Amino acid sequence: MPRITRFALIAALSTAAMSFASHTVSAATVTDPQIAQIVVTANSIDIANGKIALDRSKTPAVRDFANLMIKDHTAVNESATALVTKLGVKPEASATSKSLQDAANTEQQKLRTMPAAEFDRAYLENEVAYHKQVLGAISDVLIPNAQNAELKKMLVDVKPAFQAHLDHAEKTLAGLGSGGH
């Protein structure tokens, strides 16, 4: 799997992890079609968050990170679409994918309206928080429930790339210092 696709999928799955962390989701209830929809939803959310950051932030490092999120998530949505088409899997909405979107709508509204001086830190803290939780979701929920071998392999392959996105988000956040920019 190309490196960019692994990074993008990992970041997308990080958003899915937030849903698993904040809602009780039985591992036995997540099907391949639901996993596919979670991935698509999570990528779309991170693309939107990145676009908000480009609109709101003037900080070069934050803008660079947002551009990376947009590029990676766009690429993985294209790859995920190709994979599910090849596999004949039709993404299926679930309580998890719906709650992801609902939570994202709330967070995005907050990001759009918060004072500019607070934006960079809030955006990056949000990125760090869900990236920290995705490894558990991948290991404990998504991989064990993926029935298709190619889907399962894709999930396994992206775990190391997740750490790289997390490291980048943490480094960018640390670079803000204590002032917010």
C-alpha positions as CSV (number, residue, x, y, z in Angstrom):
1,M,0.0,0.0,0.0
2,P,1.5,3.4,-0.9
3,R,2.8,5.4,2.0
4,I,0.4,8.3,1.5
5,T,-2.6,5.9,1.6
6,R,-1.4,4.4,4.8
7,F,-1.0,7.8,6.4
8,A,-4.4,8.9,5.2
9,L,-6.2,5.8,6.4
10,I,-4.6,6.0,9.8
11,A,-5.6,9.5,10.3
12,A,-9.1,8.7,9.1
13,L,-9.4,5.8,11.5
14,S,-8.3,8.1,14.3
15,T,-11.6,9.9,14.0
16,A,-13.4,6.5,14.2
17,A,-11.5,5.8,17.4
18,M,-13.1,8.8,19.0
19,S,-16.5,7.3,18.4
20,F,-15.4,4.0,19.9
21,A,-13.9,5.8,22.9
22,S,-16.9,7.9,23.6
23,H,-19.7,5.5,22.8
24,T,-20.2,1.9,23.8
25,V,-19.8,-0.1,20.6
26,S,-19.8,-3.8,20.7
27,A,-16.9,-5.2,18.7
28,A,-19.3,-7.9,17.5
29,T,-21.6,-5.4,15.9
30,V,-19.1,-3.8,13.4
31,T,-19.4,-5.4,9.9
32,D,-17.2,-4.8,6.8
33,P,-19.8,-2.5,5.2
34,Q,-19.9,-0.5,8.5
35,I,-16.1,-0.4,8.7
36,A,-16.1,0.9,5.1
37,Q,-18.6,3.7,6.0
38,I,-16.6,4.6,9.2
39,V,-13.5,5.0,7.1
40,V,-15.3,7.2,4.4
41,T,-17.0,9.3,7.1
42,A,-13.8,9.8,9.1
43,N,-11.8,10.8,6.0
44,S,-14.5,13.3,5.0
45,I,-14.5,14.8,8.5
46,D,-10.7,15.2,8.5
47,I,-10.8,16.8,5.1
48,A,-13.4,19.3,6.4
49,N,-11.4,20.0,9.5
50,G,-8.3,20.6,7.4
51,K,-10.3,23.1,5.3
52,I,-11.5,24.9,8.4
53,A,-7.8,25.1,9.6
54,L,-6.8,26.6,6.2
55,D,-9.5,29.2,6.5
56,R,-8.8,30.1,10.1
57,S,-5.1,29.6,10.8
58,K,-2.3,32.0,9.8
59,T,0.4,29.8,11.3
60,P,2.6,28.1,8.6
61,A,3.1,24.8,10.6
62,V,-0.6,24.5,11.3
63,R,-1.5,25.2,7.6
64,D,1.1,22.6,6.5
65,F,-0.4,20.0,8.8
66,A,-3.9,20.9,7.5
67,N,-2.8,20.6,3.9
68,L,-1.3,17.2,4.7
69,M,-4.6,16.1,6.3
70,I,-6.6,17.2,3.2
71,K,-4.2,15.5,0.8
72,D,-3.9,12.3,2.7
73,H,-7.6,11.9,3.4
74,T,-8.6,12.7,-0.1
75,A,-6.2,10.1,-1.3
76,V,-7.5,7.4,1.1
77,N,-11.1,8.2,0.2
78,E,-10.2,7.5,-3.4
79,S,-8.3,4.3,-2.4
80,A,-11.1,3.2,0.0
81,T,-13.7,3.7,-2.7
82,A,-11.6,1.6,-5.2
83,L,-11.1,-1.2,-2.6
84,V,-14.8,-1.4,-1.6
85,T,-15.8,-1.4,-5.3
86,K,-13.4,-4.2,-6.0
87,L,-14.6,-6.2,-3.0
88,G,-18.2,-5.5,-3.8
89,V,-18.8,-4.0,-0.3
90,K,-21.4,-1.3,-0.1
91,P,-20.6,1.1,2.8
92,E,-23.4,0.9,5.4
93,A,-24.3,3.6,7.9
94,S,-24.2,2.6,11.6
95,A,-24.6,4.2,14.9
96,T,-20.9,4.7,14.9
97,S,-20.6,6.5,11.6
98,K,-23.6,8.6,12.4
99,S,-22.2,9.6,15.8
100,L,-18.9,10.4,14.2
101,Q,-20.6,12.9,11.9
102,D,-22.8,14.4,14.7
103,A,-19.7,14.9,16.9
104,A,-17.8,16.4,13.9
105,N,-20.6,18.8,13.2
106,T,-20.4,20.1,16.8
107,E,-16.6,20.3,16.8
108,Q,-16.5,22.0,13.4
109,Q,-19.0,24.6,14.5
110,K,-16.9,25.3,17.6
111,L,-13.7,25.6,15.5
112,R,-15.4,27.9,13.0
113,T,-16.6,30.3,15.7
114,M,-13.8,30.3,18.4
115,P,-11.6,33.3,18.7
116,A,-8.7,33.2,16.3
117,A,-6.1,33.3,19.1
118,E,-7.5,30.0,20.4
119,F,-7.9,28.2,17.1
120,D,-4.5,26.6,16.3
121,R,-4.2,25.0,19.7
122,A,-7.8,23.7,19.7
123,Y,-7.4,22.3,16.2
124,L,-4.2,20.5,17.0
125,E,-5.4,19.2,20.4
126,N,-8.4,17.7,18.7
127,E,-6.0,16.0,16.2
128,V,-3.8,14.7,18.9
129,A,-6.6,13.4,21.1
130,Y,-8.2,11.2,18.4
131,H,-4.9,10.0,17.0
132,K,-4.0,8.7,20.5
133,Q,-7.1,6.6,20.6
134,V,-7.1,5.1,17.2
135,L,-4.6,2.4,17.8
136,G,-6.9,0.8,20.4
137,A,-9.8,1.0,18.0
138,I,-7.9,-0.5,15.2
139,S,-6.6,-3.3,17.4
140,D,-9.6,-4.0,19.5
141,V,-12.5,-3.3,17.2
142,L,-11.8,-2.8,13.5
143,I,-9.2,-5.5,12.8
144,P,-11.0,-8.2,14.9
145,N,-14.2,-7.5,13.1
146,A,-13.0,-7.1,9.5
147,Q,-14.0,-10.3,7.7
148,N,-12.4,-9.6,4.3
149,A,-8.7,-10.5,4.3
150,E,-7.8,-7.4,2.1
151,L,-9.7,-5.1,4.4
152,K,-8.1,-6.6,7.5
153,K,-4.6,-6.4,5.9
154,M,-5.2,-2.7,5.1
155,L,-6.1,-2.0,8.7
156,V,-3.0,-3.9,10.0
157,D,-0.7,-2.1,7.5
158,V,-1.9,1.4,8.6
159,K,-1.1,1.0,12.3
160,P,2.6,2.2,12.0
161,A,1.6,5.1,9.8
162,F,-0.8,6.3,12.5
163,Q,2.1,6.9,14.9
164,A,3.7,9.1,12.3
165,H,0.6,11.3,12.0
166,L,0.3,11.5,15.8
167,D,4.0,12.5,16.1
168,H,3.5,15.2,13.5
169,A,0.4,16.6,15.3
170,E,2.2,16.5,18.6
171,K,5.3,18.2,17.2
172,T,3.2,20.9,15.6
173,L,1.3,21.4,18.8
174,A,4.5,21.6,20.9
175,G,5.8,24.2,18.4
176,L,3.0,26.5,19.2
177,G,4.5,27.1,22.7
178,S,2.3,28.5,25.4
179,G,0.8,31.4,23.4
180,G,-1.6,29.5,21.2
181,H,0.1,30.4,17.9
